[in-house]
Amino acid sequence: MRKFSIISAVILGLLITTRPIPAVTSINANNFIQIISSTSQYVRIEGKVFDSKLTDNSKVVFLNFGKNFNTSLSAVIYNTNFPAFIDAGIEQPDLYFKNKNVVIEGIVRICNGKPEIIINSPDQIKVVED
């Protein structure tokens, strides 16, 4: 009976890990309508970080993907995640990503009426060549 349980567990594990992974939707950071339509979904967004800001109390970095931060997507990095960026060689994410084209991945949420993606890890944001 125990052999059957182990074999069943192995087969079940193989079935679970071989399921197709759903495709990640890719969106241009300037496509505000598509970003808003993707609220609560995991997406990949490519665009230029026009501006960045480290809050006065150094608790949050905002990477803004539009000239007007009130009406564009922001990537948000909380200070609890700063050590992961430092370990990845990115001492100041606000300065490192500013004016660069990047790809971010994460779940779109609406905060204060505008879309944002929380960046918990440097693996969620990559600089891309022009």
Buried (B, 14 or more C-beta within 10 A) or exposed (E): EEEEEEEEEEEEEEEEEEEEEEEEBEBEBBBBEBBEEBEEEEBBBBBBBBBBBBEEEEEBBBBBBBEEBEEBBBBBBEEEBBEBBEEBEBEBBBEBBBEBBBBBBBEBEEEEEBBBBBBBEBEBBBEEEE
